[in-house]
Amino acid sequence: MKSDPRDYQLDISSIPKVNAGPAPVTTRPYLSVLFNCCKVYQRVYRDTEGSSYTGRCPKCLRTIRFVVGEGGTAGRSFVVE
């Protein structure tokens, strides 16, 4: 079989590795919310102050707010009627 003159090998061993592993994961707290009004799921992220979670139904734009406080719940999933 005839060889292709464009065949070549590229040596990349001298190129420094930027990030050998997976990208660092930044976790931002969120709640899983099912908006029963439109049967859609939405992640609701905590605000920058860390005092509440505010979200909106992506279809009807109904707004919901969960306040962070002492003696709260460990639950992370909620259904909004």
N, C-alpha and C positions, 0 to 999 in steps of 0.2 A: 504494500500500500504506500502510496506517495505521501510524504509528509507535507504539512501546510507550512509555508515559509513564515506565516504570522504566528506560529506557535512559539511561545517564550515563557520563561519562568521569571517571576518578579519576586525579588527578595525584600520582604518587609520586616525582617527581624530587627533592623536598626530603628524602626519607628517606635517611640515610647508609647506604652499603654496608658490611655487616659483613664478608663474606668473598666477594670476587668470584671467586676461583679455587677449585679443588678443595681438600678438606680435607687438611691435612698428613698424610703417611703416616709412621707410626712402624714401623720394621722391627724385629721381634723374631726373632732367629735360630731356625730350626727345621729338623728333619730330616723327610724323607718316609719313613714306615715302612709296609711291607706286612706285616701279621701273617698268615702263612700258616696258622696254626692255625684261624682263622675266616674267612680270605679277606677281610679288611677293611683299608682304608688309614686311617692316622691320622697327623696332624702331631704331632711330639714337640718341644716347645719347650725351650729352654735355661733352666736355673734362674737365679735372681737373682744368685747368686755367679759364674756363668759357668763353673762347673767340670764340669757334666755335663748331659746330656739324659735325662730320665726320663719314660717313657710307659707306657701300659697299654692292652691290647687292649680295645676298647669292648664286646666280647661276652663273652669268657671271663675278662677281668680279669688276664690274664698280664702281669707287669711286666717291663720291659726298661730297661736303663740304659746309656748311652753316655758314657764319660768323655772329657773334653777334655784333651788333653795335647800335648806337643811331639812333632813327627814324626808327627802323626796323618794323617788322610786328607782330601782335598779333596772326597770324595764326600758327597752330600747325600741320597741315596736308598738305603734298605736294605730287605732282606727278612729277616724273623725267622722261622726255621723252627719 
